[in-house]
């Protein structure tokens, strides 16, 4: 058993690092099988040498993140320990920079994983960005945050959010109201993100002025969108024709973000996804960025990350269906 003094922190830094009822530090202790105590000479870590080394990396990374003004949530602690396990703790310094924008409630929106940071950087560097990843990775929310930032910086004049209403055919025909009323439930996540950024009063005012537009993908046909920040959400549910139609709407001074999760298609079984085609067709074109987020970038409840990982593992084990054999000119399974 060894011990090591690593940092001499202020009482405020200790309070943030340890968390409510020491929940943060307890997670570190359990993860690395060490004891961490605060002494007058500094933080002392007690345990096996290799465990002390890893715990030190995690603690220092958490202190740096907290020093940048971020809260240390359970997700943050889990992410830091996973990065240490992968030997990628040096990348965590990317999370200590400035935030993207400030919400109406005063919350600073920041990338919370290295994958999210790269996604934000790609949006800043390219005219079109495809952000692909599982649920809970912040694809849509961060794209909306970047749109709000661009609007506040007078880089664009309009924010347009759209998504395909796959169920907007016969199933929605029985719902009351006009087409907008029918598809609004499918656009609700986009409304929620904008409402969070702008607040109720500003959101309503911008909607009335046409500065913010939230509409089903079908409404994009025949338009040219200049000086706009356009986000296509749930793009895995587009057909190739819809995707091509959308991409050719782009006008001068516009930026386009396409988000989707290839594992959550709601299209008919034999229908090809426009997102899958776009990822193949566009990969060699300059000024188009591709960002692949993974289960490591999930920032929702810890169970969501575990669920995503479990499904990924399950799907990898599934073998493709064997082709039918032919016997006497007849297909057999």
Secondary structure, 3 states (H helix, E strand, C coil): CEEEECCCCCHHHHHHHHCHHHHHHHHHHHHHCCEEEEECCEEEEEECHHHHHHHHHHHHHHHHHHHCCCCCCHHHHHHHHHHHHCCCHHHHHHHHCCCCEECCCCCEECCCCHHHHHHHHHHHHCCEEEEECCCCCCHHHHHHHHHHHHHHCCCCCEEEEEECCCCCCCHHHHCCCCHHHHHHHHHHHHHHHHHHHHCHHHHHHHHHHCCEEEEEHHHHCCCCECCEEEEEECHHHCCHHHHHHHHCCECCCCEEEEEECCCCCCCCCCCCCHHHHHHHHCCCCCCEEEEECCHHHCCCCHHHHHHHHHHHHHHHHCCCCCCCEEECCEEEC
